[in-house]
C-alpha cells in the first residue's frame, strides 16, 4: 500500500462469500472475487463480516476465509479481518489467527451475545489489542445491542486499543462528536447509504457492501465524496442519486441476499445464502433486479 495510506483507509469491501450448490464454501471463487475487486480499484477487503455470513461458518471455514483472502490479495491490498465473536476469548483467538495468516488489521464488534457494559466492552477490545494488529471498532448497535457511543470510542482510542471506528449507527452527526473527543481517531463509513454525508464529515475509509457488485462506480463515489474538493460533489450527488435505491439495502435485514442478487445480475458469482437466510420475497427480488439493471443501463459497473 502507498506510504500515505494506512491499511484501514480507502474502500475496504466487506466481501460476500460464494457457496457451491451444496452450500460448501467455494474458496476458488472467493479468491477470484478478491482479485477482481483489487483490479477494479478497491483498496482492500474486510472478510468474515456479517456480509460474509461468518456466523454460519465452521472454525475451519472461517480460518480458511482469512488465509484465502491474504493469499489472493495483491501487494498493497489490505485484508482487514473480521474477528467478531460471542466471547472475548474467541475474539482473541480469531485475532491471533488473523495475525498469523498475515492480515493487516482487524475489524471488531463489541460483544454480540450479551449487552455488555462499558468496562466489559473495554476488556473485550483489550483482549484483541493484545495481539498487536490495529483494530477498527465496528459500531452496530442495531444488531449487537451495545452502542459504541462517541464517549466510549474516545476512551477506547485514548487507551490505544483502536485506531478508529466503522460507524454503522446511521447517525452521521456522530462523526463530529467522535472527532471532538478523539481527534486522531479515524471514522470509516459503515453504511452504504451514508457515503456522501460521512465523506463530507471527514471519513477516511468505507467498509462497504455494494462494491461487491459495482466496484468501479462505488469507488468513484467514495473518492469524489472524500476528496475535499467542492467541484467533485456535483458528480458525487449524481452517482449517489442513481445508486441510492441499491445502496440503502445495506442497512436492511436482507442486505446479504440483496447484494448477492445484484452480483448475479451483473454477471458475478453471488448465489445463495446459508440458513437461516432464505431467498428474498418476490417483491424484494424484483426491486433489486430492477435497480441493478437500471444502474447497468446508465453505465455503472
Buried (B, 14 or more C-beta within 10 A) or exposed (E): BEEEBBBBBBBBBBBBBBBEEEEEBBBEBBBBBBEBBBEBBBBBBBBBBBBBBBBBBEEEBBBBBBBBBBEBBEEEBBBBBBBBBEBBEBBBBBBBBBBEBBBBBBBBBBBBEBEBEBEBBBEBBBBBBEBEBBBBBBBBBEEBBBBBBBEBBBBBBEEEBBBBBBBBBBEBEBBEBBBEBBEEBBBBBBBBBBBBBBBBBBBBBBBBBBBBBBBBBBBBBBBBBBEEEEEBBEEBBEBBEBBBBBBBBBBEEBBBBBBBBBBBBBEBBBBBBBEEBEEBEEEBBEBBBEBBEBBBEEEBE
